[in-house]
Each structure stands twice: as C-alpha cells, then as structure tokens.
Amino acid sequence: MAEMGHFIIGFSIIVPILYFSDGKFNKKVAAIFIINNWIGPDSAQAYGFLEDLIGLDFHWFIPYLIWAIPLALFFSYLSRFSVERTEHFFKFVDDGKRDINWKNSYLLCVSGGLLHTITDAIFRHDIYNSTLKLLDDFLQPKLGELNHLASYGIDVGGLQIISYLILVVITLLAVFIVDRDLRSVLFFFGIFCGITLALIFTFGDKIVGEEYDVAVVILSVLFIFAPMMLLFYVDKSVRNNPTIALEKPRIDAKLALKVVGSISLLLSAVFLAVGIIAIVNPSLVNFVDISDELFSLLGIVITIASIVMVINSVGLFLKVNVSRKILIITYSVFTIFIYPLVIILYLCQDNVKALFYGDRLE
C-alpha cells in the first residue's frame, strides 16, 4: 500500500502536463488534484468512528463519493489562496476570490480519489488477491478475479482472426481516427471498448489470445480515462470561466473571528481530551493502524498541541497577532483531519488579518 507514493503518482501526472502546457495549466487545479491523490479517501480514516455509527467506510470509493461533498467545499475555499515564499518561510496569500467552484472542486476530489483507489489496490504485497475497494461487503473485486472474468476456455479456432483484423484496421487508421473532433474520437473509443467486451464475453478470452483484455477495459476506463478526463475538464472549465469579482464578506469579520475563536476552543478541548485518553488508555481512541505504544507517544504530542491551542484561541478574542500565527502553525499538525485547516485559511484572509494589523497588512 502506498503512503508518500500517492504524491509521487500525482506529481508523475502533473509534471508532464505542466511541461507540455507551457505553464497554461491552472496551478491551483494541479495542486488540489495532487493533494487529493493522498488526502482524499485517506481523510475519511481520521474519522473512523463514523464507520461504527453509520456503517459506511468512506475510504472505499463509492461511499467516498458522499464524503467528497463536504471535502470539495474545503478545497473550493482553499482555491481562494495562493502560497508565497517569504524571507524565512512560506505564507498563505488571500487572493480575495475562489478560483475553483464547488462542482469543479468535487470533480477533482473524484479524480484524485479514483487514482488513490487503484494505487491502494496495485501496490500490495499480494497484488493478485488485492481488493479493489469500491463498496465494502458488496462490490470488492480482486484484481486477479478481473483477469478471469471471461475465461470460458472455448476453442474459437479461426475466429481469432476477427480480433487480429480489428487491430490491423485500427493500426492503419490510427492517425485518421485521432485527427477527428473530440466527440468522434470519444465515440470511436466507446464503440471499440464495447466491441472488445462483446467479443470476449461471447466467445471467451481465447478470441484475444487469452489475454486479460476485460480487466484492461475496466481498469483503463475507470482509473486512467475517467480521472484524466475529469482533471482536464476542470482545468478547461476554470480557464473558460475565470472568477473575476472579489468575494464580499458574508459575515462581519469581528463577529466571524469570535465564532472561529469559539470553534477553536471547542476543537482544542476535543483534541485535549483525545490526547489525554491516548496517553492513559490508547486503545479507546486508536483508530489508526499503529501500535498503542506509538499512539501514546502521539497522544503526548496532541496534548501539548491542544494546550497551546487553548491558550492561543483565547488570544484570538484579544486580537493578539502572535496567537493568530501560533494557531496557524499548530493547526497544521492536524492536516489529516482536513477541516481544522479552514481555521488556518480564515486567519489568513485579509479582512481578518486587518483586525490584528489595523490598516497595515503583512
């Protein structure tokens, strides 16, 4: 199972795109796609208790389609910000408008989630018996099973010439085919996939030389074609429909800061309780795949971070700028939970920073 490898796959796709697009590919679309290759379905694992409450494991792809609904709201909000290098580090810069709307953000979550799902399936110790995690206890085919969906063993004899002739025709017409308009190419692609499946399910896999073409069709359409089409669709949509107007604050900054401060205090209390329990009795709150001993050490980190959060959450009410900066750093520890990062972003909004700096922003 991949860990940091999810990012490797994301960059392996995005870097060639950035190169061949001469920098025209939207950078925020690229960043959100890369992030979702990792944090998309995995963010659900940080809320593992929900599986016990409602019976759905959102790390599996089909339930993840529901999980991605609020997740897309976060990434849409994230697109309001850029990251700039400072003299000593980096900082979030408020661009004043969301470049990616919720719909496009959702499609990026789905695109990254598809690649995350196939990555988890492929990179296992026993790849042949590795499960494709679509829907727990209902739709969970093994990769090896896909390879034998049409292993009828029918001796088709000379009928094998059919698949060979199709390949010859496509080879000779390849340039002609891809030179058509996109709709025609998509139509041909769909027809070709359909003919391939029809031949194999009618005559068995010997019609294609006992190759695993059924698995190829399923996996390539779901985990190459679909995520790439979603990615490029979003980029095209963002380029063709740029956000021009700056967003007007929907709530007074002073009131909103009090709300954020209150939420921060509440989260601090929750994290503090989790941290203390993790130290005293880690098995009660250990929802991740690590030993209780290691989780106890993690509990110490969570407890210290939570105490810092409590102190500096109070500092938000007093408009202490050091507290704002400390909270931004501290909440980054909880990246896996995603939603606490909204506090980081909100504290970087220009109208909020103005409450701490007056008319002079950083």
C-alpha positions as CSV (number, residue, x, y, z in Angstrom):
1,M,0.0,0.0,0.0
2,A,1.4,3.4,-1.0
3,E,1.9,6.2,1.5
4,M,4.1,9.0,0.2
5,G,3.7,7.2,-3.1
6,H,0.3,8.8,-3.6
7,F,2.1,12.1,-4.0
8,I,4.6,10.5,-6.4
9,I,1.8,9.4,-8.6
10,G,0.1,12.8,-8.5
11,F,3.4,14.6,-9.5
12,S,4.1,11.9,-12.1
13,I,0.9,13.0,-13.9
14,I,1.0,16.7,-13.2
15,V,4.7,17.5,-14.1
16,P,4.4,16.3,-17.8
17,I,1.1,18.2,-18.0
18,L,2.7,21.4,-16.8
19,Y,5.6,20.9,-19.1
20,F,3.6,20.3,-22.3
21,S,1.0,23.1,-21.4
22,D,3.8,25.7,-21.2
23,G,2.5,26.8,-17.8
24,K,-1.0,27.3,-19.0
25,F,-2.5,24.6,-16.9
26,N,-4.1,26.1,-13.8
27,K,-1.8,25.7,-10.8
28,K,-4.5,25.5,-8.2
29,V,-6.3,22.8,-10.1
30,A,-2.9,20.9,-10.3
31,A,-2.3,21.4,-6.5
32,I,-5.8,20.2,-5.5
33,F,-5.5,17.2,-7.7
34,I,-2.1,16.3,-6.3
35,I,-3.4,16.7,-2.7
36,N,-6.4,14.5,-3.3
37,N,-4.3,11.7,-4.6
38,W,-3.3,11.3,-0.9
39,I,-5.7,13.1,1.4
40,G,-8.9,12.4,-0.5
41,P,-10.1,9.0,0.7
42,D,-7.5,8.8,3.4
43,S,-9.0,11.8,5.2
44,A,-12.0,9.6,6.0
45,Q,-9.8,7.3,8.0
46,A,-9.2,10.1,10.5
47,Y,-12.9,9.9,11.2
48,G,-13.0,6.1,11.6
49,F,-15.7,6.3,14.3
50,L,-18.2,7.2,11.6
51,E,-18.0,3.7,10.2
52,D,-19.3,2.4,13.5
53,L,-22.0,5.0,13.7
54,I,-23.5,4.8,10.2
55,G,-22.0,1.6,8.8
56,L,-20.1,3.1,5.9
57,D,-16.3,3.2,5.3
58,F,-15.8,6.4,3.4
59,H,-12.3,5.2,2.4
60,W,-14.0,2.9,-0.1
61,F,-14.6,4.7,-3.4
62,I,-18.4,4.6,-3.7
63,P,-19.0,5.9,-0.1
64,Y,-16.2,8.4,-0.8
65,L,-18.4,10.0,-3.4
66,I,-20.5,11.1,-0.4
67,W,-17.5,12.0,1.7
68,A,-16.2,14.2,-1.2
69,I,-19.2,16.5,-1.0
70,P,-18.1,18.5,2.1
71,L,-14.5,17.8,1.2
72,A,-15.0,19.7,-2.0
73,L,-16.2,22.7,-0.1
74,F,-12.9,22.9,1.7
75,F,-10.8,22.6,-1.5
76,S,-13.0,25.3,-3.2
77,Y,-12.2,27.6,-0.2
78,L,-8.6,26.6,-0.5
79,S,-8.6,27.9,-4.1
80,R,-9.1,31.4,-2.7
81,F,-5.5,31.4,-1.5
82,S,-2.0,31.2,-3.0
83,V,1.2,30.3,-1.3
84,E,4.2,32.7,-1.5
85,R,7.7,32.4,-0.3
86,T,8.7,34.8,2.5
87,E,12.1,35.7,3.7
88,H,12.2,32.9,6.2
89,F,9.3,30.5,5.2
90,F,6.0,30.5,3.3
91,K,2.7,32.1,3.8
92,F,-0.9,31.9,2.5
93,V,-1.9,34.9,0.5
94,D,-5.6,35.9,0.2
95,D,-6.5,36.3,-3.5
96,G,-9.9,37.5,-2.5
97,K,-11.9,35.1,-4.7
98,R,-12.3,31.3,-5.2
99,D,-10.8,30.3,-8.5
100,I,-12.5,26.8,-8.3
101,N,-16.2,26.4,-7.6
102,W,-17.7,23.6,-5.6
103,K,-18.6,21.5,-8.7
104,N,-15.1,21.6,-10.1
105,S,-13.6,21.0,-6.7
106,Y,-15.8,17.9,-6.3
107,L,-14.7,16.5,-9.7
108,L,-11.0,17.0,-8.6
109,C,-11.8,15.1,-5.4
110,V,-13.3,12.3,-7.5
111,S,-10.4,12.3,-9.9
112,G,-7.8,12.1,-7.2
113,G,-9.9,9.5,-5.3
114,L,-10.0,7.2,-8.3
115,L,-6.2,7.2,-8.6
116,H,-5.9,6.7,-4.9
117,T,-8.2,3.7,-5.0
118,I,-6.3,2.0,-7.8
119,T,-3.0,2.8,-6.2
120,D,-4.0,1.1,-3.0
121,A,-5.1,-1.9,-5.0
122,I,-2.0,-2.3,-7.1
123,F,0.7,-1.7,-4.6
124,R,0.1,-4.5,-2.1
125,H,2.2,-7.5,-1.1
126,D,-0.1,-9.9,-2.9
127,I,-1.3,-7.9,-5.9
128,Y,-3.2,-10.9,-7.4
129,N,-5.5,-11.1,-4.4
130,S,-5.6,-7.4,-3.7
131,T,-9.1,-5.9,-3.3
132,L,-10.3,-3.1,-5.4
133,K,-12.1,-1.1,-2.7
134,L,-15.3,0.1,-4.3
135,L,-18.0,-0.8,-1.7
136,D,-17.3,-2.8,1.4
137,D,-19.0,-6.3,1.5
138,F,-20.8,-5.6,-1.8
139,L,-18.5,-4.6,-4.6
140,Q,-14.9,-5.5,-3.9
141,P,-13.4,-7.5,-6.8
142,K,-9.9,-8.8,-6.5
143,L,-7.5,-7.7,-9.3
144,G,-6.8,-11.4,-10.1
145,E,-10.6,-12.0,-10.5
146,L,-10.9,-9.3,-13.1
147,N,-8.3,-11.1,-15.2
148,H,-10.5,-14.2,-15.4
149,L,-14.0,-12.7,-16.0
150,A,-14.3,-14.3,-19.4
151,S,-12.1,-17.4,-19.1
152,Y,-14.5,-19.7,-20.8
153,G,-11.8,-21.9,-22.4
154,I,-13.9,-22.1,-25.6
155,D,-11.8,-23.2,-28.6
156,V,-12.6,-20.5,-31.2
157,G,-10.2,-21.7,-33.8
158,G,-10.0,-19.5,-36.8
159,L,-12.3,-16.9,-35.2
160,Q,-9.2,-15.4,-33.6
161,I,-8.7,-13.7,-37.0
162,I,-11.5,-11.3,-36.0
163,S,-9.6,-9.6,-33.3
164,Y,-6.4,-9.5,-35.4
165,L,-8.2,-7.9,-38.3
166,I,-9.7,-5.3,-35.9
167,L,-6.2,-4.4,-34.7
168,V,-4.9,-4.2,-38.2
169,V,-7.7,-1.8,-39.2
170,I,-7.1,0.4,-36.2
171,T,-3.3,0.4,-36.8
172,L,-3.8,1.6,-40.3
173,L,-6.4,4.2,-39.4
174,A,-4.9,5.4,-36.1
175,V,-3.8,8.8,-37.4
176,F,-7.2,9.3,-39.2
177,I,-9.1,8.4,-36.0
178,V,-7.3,10.8,-33.6
179,D,-7.4,13.6,-36.2
180,R,-11.2,13.7,-35.9
181,D,-13.1,16.1,-33.5
182,L,-13.2,15.1,-29.8
183,R,-16.7,13.8,-29.9
184,S,-15.9,11.5,-32.8
185,V,-12.8,10.2,-31.0
186,L,-14.8,9.5,-27.8
187,F,-17.5,7.8,-29.9
188,F,-14.9,5.5,-31.5
189,F,-13.3,4.8,-28.2
190,G,-16.6,3.8,-26.6
191,I,-17.5,1.6,-29.6
192,F,-14.1,-0.1,-29.6
193,C,-14.4,-0.9,-25.8
194,G,-17.9,-2.2,-26.4
195,I,-16.9,-4.4,-29.3
196,T,-13.9,-5.8,-27.3
197,L,-16.1,-6.7,-24.4
198,A,-18.8,-8.2,-26.7
199,L,-16.3,-10.4,-28.5
200,I,-14.7,-11.7,-25.3
201,F,-18.0,-12.3,-23.4
202,T,-19.4,-14.0,-26.4
203,F,-16.5,-16.3,-27.4
204,G,-14.3,-16.3,-24.3
205,D,-10.8,-14.9,-23.8
206,K,-9.3,-17.2,-26.5
207,I,-10.7,-14.7,-29.0
208,V,-8.0,-12.3,-27.9
209,G,-5.3,-14.9,-27.3
210,E,-6.2,-15.5,-23.7
211,E,-5.0,-12.0,-22.8
212,Y,-6.7,-10.1,-19.9
213,D,-8.5,-7.6,-22.1
214,V,-11.6,-7.4,-20.0
215,A,-9.6,-6.2,-17.0
216,V,-7.8,-3.8,-19.3
217,V,-11.0,-2.2,-20.4
218,I,-12.4,-1.9,-16.9
219,L,-9.3,-0.6,-15.2
220,S,-8.2,1.7,-18.0
221,V,-11.7,3.3,-18.4
222,L,-12.2,3.7,-14.6
223,F,-8.7,4.6,-13.5
224,I,-6.9,6.2,-16.5
225,F,-9.6,7.7,-18.8
226,A,-12.0,8.9,-16.1
227,P,-9.6,10.7,-13.7
228,M,-7.7,12.3,-16.6
229,M,-10.9,13.5,-18.3
230,L,-12.1,14.9,-15.0
231,L,-8.8,16.7,-14.4
232,F,-8.7,18.3,-17.9
233,Y,-12.4,19.1,-17.8
234,V,-11.9,21.1,-14.6
235,D,-8.8,22.9,-15.9
236,K,-10.7,23.9,-19.1
237,S,-13.8,25.0,-17.1
238,V,-11.7,27.2,-14.8
239,R,-9.8,28.8,-17.8
240,N,-13.0,29.4,-19.7
241,N,-15.0,30.7,-16.7
242,P,-12.5,32.7,-14.6
243,T,-13.6,34.2,-11.4
244,I,-13.4,38.0,-11.7
245,A,-15.3,39.7,-8.9
246,L,-13.8,39.6,-5.4
247,E,-15.9,37.9,-2.8
248,K,-17.7,40.2,-0.4
249,P,-17.6,39.1,3.2
250,R,-20.8,37.3,4.1
251,I,-20.4,38.0,7.8
252,D,-18.8,40.8,9.7
253,A,-15.1,40.0,10.3
254,K,-15.2,40.8,14.1
255,L,-18.2,38.5,14.6
256,A,-16.7,35.8,12.5
257,L,-13.4,36.0,14.4
258,K,-15.4,35.4,17.6
259,V,-17.1,32.4,16.0
260,V,-13.8,31.0,14.8
261,G,-12.3,31.6,18.3
262,S,-15.1,29.7,19.9
263,I,-14.8,26.8,17.4
264,S,-11.1,26.7,18.0
265,L,-11.7,26.5,21.8
266,L,-14.1,23.6,21.2
267,L,-11.7,21.8,18.9
268,S,-8.9,22.4,21.4
269,A,-11.0,20.8,24.2
270,V,-11.8,17.8,22.0
271,F,-8.1,17.3,20.9
272,L,-7.0,17.7,24.5
273,A,-9.4,15.0,25.7
274,V,-8.3,12.7,22.9
275,G,-4.6,13.4,23.8
276,I,-5.1,12.6,27.4
277,I,-7.1,9.4,26.7
278,A,-4.4,8.4,24.2
279,I,-1.8,8.6,27.0
280,V,-3.9,6.9,29.6
281,N,-5.8,4.3,27.6
282,P,-4.8,4.5,23.9
283,S,-6.9,1.5,22.8
284,L,-10.1,3.6,23.3
285,V,-9.2,6.2,20.7
286,N,-6.6,4.4,18.5
287,F,-8.4,4.4,15.1
288,V,-5.3,4.2,13.0
289,D,-3.1,1.2,12.1
290,I,-0.3,1.8,14.7
291,S,0.6,0.2,18.0
292,D,-0.9,1.5,21.2
293,E,2.6,2.4,22.5
294,L,3.3,4.6,19.5
295,F,-0.2,6.1,19.8
296,S,0.5,7.0,23.4
297,L,3.5,9.0,22.2
298,L,1.3,10.6,19.6
299,G,-1.1,11.4,22.5
300,I,1.6,13.4,24.2
301,V,2.1,15.5,21.1
302,I,-1.7,16.0,20.7
303,T,-2.0,17.0,24.4
304,I,0.8,19.6,24.1
305,A,-0.5,21.0,20.9
306,S,-4.0,21.2,22.4
307,I,-2.8,23.2,25.4
308,V,-1.1,25.6,23.1
309,M,-4.4,25.8,21.1
310,V,-6.4,26.6,24.1
311,I,-4.2,29.5,25.2
312,N,-3.9,31.0,21.7
313,S,-7.6,30.5,21.0
314,V,-8.3,32.9,23.8
315,G,-5.7,35.2,22.2
316,L,-7.9,35.4,19.1
317,F,-10.6,37.2,21.2
318,L,-7.9,39.6,22.5
319,K,-6.6,40.1,18.9
320,V,-3.1,39.0,19.8
321,N,-1.3,38.6,16.5
322,V,1.2,36.1,17.9
323,S,-1.7,33.9,18.9
324,R,-3.0,34.0,15.3
325,K,0.4,32.9,14.0
326,I,0.8,30.2,16.5
327,L,-2.6,28.7,15.8
328,I,-1.8,28.7,12.1
329,I,1.3,26.7,12.8
330,T,-0.4,24.4,15.4
331,Y,-3.4,23.5,13.3
332,S,-1.1,22.3,10.5
333,V,-0.4,19.3,12.8
334,F,-3.9,18.2,12.2
335,T,-3.7,18.1,8.4
336,I,-5.1,14.6,8.2
337,F,-8.4,15.9,9.7
338,I,-8.7,18.5,6.8
339,Y,-11.4,20.6,8.3
340,P,-9.4,22.3,11.0
341,L,-7.3,23.7,8.2
342,V,-10.3,26.0,7.4
343,I,-9.2,27.9,10.6
344,I,-5.7,28.4,9.2
345,L,-7.1,29.7,5.9
346,Y,-9.6,32.0,7.6
347,L,-7.0,33.6,9.8
348,C,-5.1,34.4,6.6
349,Q,-7.9,36.3,5.0
350,D,-7.1,40.0,4.5
351,N,-10.1,41.3,6.3
352,V,-9.3,39.1,9.3
353,K,-5.6,40.0,9.4
354,A,-6.7,43.7,9.3
355,L,-8.2,43.2,12.8
356,F,-4.8,42.3,14.1
357,Y,-2.7,44.7,12.0
358,G,-5.1,47.6,11.5
359,D,-4.6,49.1,8.1
360,R,-1.1,47.7,7.8
361,L,-1.2,44.1,6.5
362,E,1.8,41.8,6.3
